[in-house]
């Protein structure tokens, strides 16, 4: 029955003179996710995007792909008619109901939109006349304009569009319309969700992973690569920068008080990440931190790590409870990978009793013990980074 989809968006519609930029970005994103699935034709018209599907296309596969495109609010499988003539349109809507709903013992409501204002019948008149036609053709139907079990929608533009099913899209803004940021990606639950959330607002992401061989295994690195691949299904391709952080960590472990290890290591992660972000044209850093979740995420600790950055640090999960984060991780299919038992560098070198209210003055004083070699180690880590292209 369905040879096409009608795509609806929300926020994009209020973008004023810049609206076409967002519409074009959304259209291009849709083309991109469908490009390897067949010869789909994607067009935009009067606040709508239409997808015409190739013969023999996979309905479920197409819907699942579209549900990963930020900017889409609703996905409507639609029947397209080349005519807007009233009698053929009535008959086609009746045929649609007959095929779509073999058991027609339900209440319904007609909704209409007249995109072509020269059409001789107004939207309310379309609803009244079409509803009367359906009641006459299918006496078992009943009208309920307040709580209908089925809404039958007709849009009359240059062609006619008939649909009754609405599939929820992910919402948000098209990726690429809000600049680029660098995600600090670990093997945990939070950072992949943070990448998903920031991309939902239109931000393109690259990622950096801090690897600590031999204390972290190749399987830990593969786990992060797998997480990046899962996130990239929503965000588009990701450049994953892998930093060998072992020597930096060991030096901090040797020279600094152990209760301050997490904060100082985190500060150097942020410094390295900021350098990569600057070199790759990113406009900020993104982390999966949430206030109070662990010792390094108290307000005092976050202030201490922020202090080393000139670029803004975006924390999409800052006020989320852990269960909120887990729910999203399960929805985007990263949770099961995140809980695989391969340690990352943050958990290997964790202190038994980490400071929860670090003093910047004390932290800076402790870092003086690193002056002899730390810059050299950081530069080596940057010079030897490995960059993977994930898609």
N, C-alpha and C positions, 0 to 999 in steps of 0.2 A: 504493500500500500504506500509506503513512504519512500519517495525518491529524493527527498530533500529535508533539510533542517532549517528552521528559523531560529536565529540566535539573538537573544535580547541582552542588553547591558543596562547599567543603572547610572553610576557616577559619571561615566563618559558623556552622558547626555547633557550634563550641566557645565561642560568645559568651555562654553562660549566659542570665541573665534578659533581657539586651539582644538576644538573638538575633532576636527578631521585628522589631526596627528594621532590621537588616541584610537580613533576608528581604524585608521590605516594600520597602526601597530597591532590591534586586535585581529584584523583580517590577516595580516602577515603571520601572526602566531598560529592562527588556525590552519593556514596553508602549510606551515612548517610541521605541525604535529600530524597532518594527514598526508604528507608528501610521499611517504613510503607505503601507503595503504591503497593507492589507486588514483585515478584521474578525477579528483574532486574539483568542482568549480566554485570558488568563493567570491561572492560579490557583496557590495554594500548598497543600501538604498533606503533613504528616508528614515534614518534612525534604526535600521534593522540590518543584520547581516544574514545572507542566505547561503546555504551550502547545497549545491546540487550534486547528488551522489552517482557514482558509476554503476553500471549494471553489475549485479552479483555482489555488491558490497556487503560487508559484515556489519549489521546494525549495532550489535553489542560492543564490538571493538571500536566502532566509530564514536559511540556515546562515551565509552571509557576514556578515549583520547581527548574528547572535548571537555570532559570533567576535570582535566588537568590544565586547562587554559585559563589563566587569571584574566579577569575582565568579563568573562561570561557569567551572567546571572541566571539565565534560563535557556534550556535547550528544548526546542519544540519540534518533534517529528511532524512534518507538515505535508499535506497534499497540495500540489500547485496546479492550478487550472490556467490555461492560456486565455480563457475567456472571462469577461466580467458581465456578460449578458445575464439578465436576471433568471430566466427560466432554466437555462443550463446550469447556472450556479445552484439554484434550489435543488435540482435533481442530483447534482454531484454531492451536495451536502447530505442529502438523503441516502445516497449510495455509500457515502463515508460512514454514516451511522450504522447502516445495515451490515457492512463488513466488519467494522471495528467492534461493534457491540451486538453479537448474535442474541444475547439475552438482554432485552431492552426494558426490563422491569426496574427502571430507576427514575429518579428525578433529575431534571436538567435545567440549565439556563443558557440562553444564547448571549454571546457577547460579540460585538462587531466594531471594527475600526475602518473608517473610510479615508484611506490615504489619498485617494483621488477625489478632491473636493468638487469636481465636475460631475461626479457620479449622481444620477438623478434621484437616488434613494438615500436618505440620511441614515446614520448609524442606528438610531432608535427604531427607525422604520425597518431596517434590515432585520433587527432582532425580532420585532413583532411579526413581520411577514414570514420570516424563516421559521420561527417557533410554531406559528400556525400551520405551516406546511408540514413540519415534522409530526405534529400532533395528529394531523389528518392522515398522514402516511403510516404512522406507528401509534395506534390508539393506546397501546400499553404504556407509553411514556407519560410522565407527569411533570408539570412545571413547578419549580421551587426557586424563586429568585433570591432567596436569602441564604439557604444552605443546600445548594444542589449537590447531588452526588457526582454529576458530570457537568463540566462547562464546555460548550461547543463554541469555538471561536472562528470568526470569519473576518479576514482582512481583505479589503478591496483596494488594490493599487493599480499598477499597469496590468497586473495579473490578479487572480484571486487565490487566497491562501486559506486552507481549512485545517484546523488542528484541535485536539482536545487534551493532549498529554503534555505536561510540563515537567521536565527533569531539571533539578536544581544544579546549577553550575557552582564553581568555587568562589565567584565574586572577585573583588579586588580590582586591580588595574593591570593592563597589559605589561608584561615584563619588557624592560628596556625604555620605559617612558619616564623613569625617575633616576637615571644615572646608575653608577656601579659602585659596589662596596665589597670589602674583603671579609669573608666569614672565617672566624677561628673555629675550625671543625675538629672535634675530638671523636672518640668512639662511643661517647655517651648518648643519652636520650635527648638532651636539651639542644645541643648545637644544630643538629639537622632540622629540628622544628623551627629554630630561630632563622635558619636559612630559608625555609619554606615561608615563614611569616613575613620576612622582609621583602621577599620576592613577590608576595601577594600584593604589595603596595607599588609594584612596578620596577623594583630595583633588580638589576642584573648582578649576579654574584660570582666572584672567584672565591677560592678557599685556601687556607693554609693549615697544614697538619704538622704538629711537632712530634717527631719520631725519636726514640731513644734506644737504639740498638746498643748492646745486646739485651738491655733490660726490658725492652718491648720487642715482640717477635714480628716476623714478616706477616704473620696471620693478623696481628693487630693493625698493621698497615693496610692489609687487604680488606679488613673490616671497614676501615675509614673510606677506602676507595669504593667499596660496595655501597656505603651510606651516601657518598657523593653521587653515585649513579642513580640511586633511588630519588634523591632530592632533585637531580637534573631532569627527571621526568616532568617536573613542574616548572623548573627555573630555566630550562634550556641548558646548553653545554656549560660546563664548569672547568676552569683551569685550577687544578689542585696542586699547590706548591708544598712539597714535602721537605721539611727542615730537619736535618740531623742535629738534635738538641742535646745529645749526650754530654759532650764536653762542657757546654755551658752549665748544665745541671750539676755535673760532678764538681765543677769549680765553685758554684754557689753552695753546694752541700758541704764542701771542705772549708769554706771561708766564713760562712754566715751562721748566725744562731738558728738552730733547727726549728724553733717555734715560728721563725719568720720565713722559712724556706718557701712556702706556698706563695706568699705575697711577692717575694723578690723574684722567684722564677716567673710568676705571672707578669711582673713588670717587664722582664726581659722578653717574654713572649710578645707582649704588646709593642715593645720597641721594634722587634724584628718584623712583626706583622705590619706595623706602620711603614717601615721602609719598603716592604713589598708592595703595600697599597700605593705608596707614592710613585714607585717605579712603574706600576701598571695602570695608573690613571684612576684609581679608586678614590671615592670621595669620603670614605669613612670605614670604620671597622664594625663588625657585627659579632656579638657574642650571645651565648645561650644562658647568660646569668639571670638569676631570679633572686630578689632580695631575701637574704637569710637562709637560703637553701643549704649552703655549706659555709665554712669559716671564711673562705675567700670571697664570699658574696654578701657579707654584711655591708652596710653603708660605709663604714670606716674602711673596709677592705677595697670596696669599689672605688672610693675616693683615692686610695693609695695607688691603684693600678691606673686610674684615669690620669693621674698627675704626670705620667711620662709621655702622654700622647698629645700631639697638636691637632690631629684629625679628630672629628667627633666619633664617639663610640655609641653605636646603636644597640639597644638591648630589647628586642621585641617581646621577651618573656618576663620582663622585670617584675610584673605584679601577678604572674601566674602561679597558682598552686601546682605542686608536682603532678597531681592527678589531671589537671587541665592540660599539662604538657604531654603526659602519657596518652591522653585521649586523642590529641592531634597526631602524635607519633604512630598510634595504631591506625588512624585514618589514612595517613600517607604511606603506611607500610614500612616505616623505618624501625619500629619498636623491637621486633624480633631480632633484627640485626644488631641493634644497639645493646641488647642485653647479652650478647655472646660474650663468654668469659675471657676476653683478651684484654689485658691491662694496657692503659695508655700512660704517657709519661707523667701526667698529673697525679695518678694514683700510686705509681711506683715510688716516688720520692716524697710522699706526704708525711708531714710531721705527726708524732703521736699526740701532741697538744698544741695545735696551731693557734697563733694569736688571732683573736676575733675583732679586736679594736686596735689595729696597728696605728702607731704614731708616725706621721710622715717624717718627723725629725729623727726618730729612732731608726726608721728604715733607711733613710739617706745616710745616716752615720754608719750603719751596718754595711751598706754598699761600698763604703770607702775601702773596705778590705779587698774589693774586687778590682781595684784600679789597675793593678799590674798587668792583668791578662784579659780582662773581660771584653774590651773592645776588639782585640784580635780574635777572640773566640766567636764573637758575634759576627764579625766580618767573614770568617771562615764558614760559619753556618750559612750565611747568605750566599756566598760564592759557590758553595757545593750543593745548593738546593736542587731538588729534582722537581720538574713540572710535568704533570700528567694531564692530558686532555680527556675529560670525562663527558660522555654523552650517552 
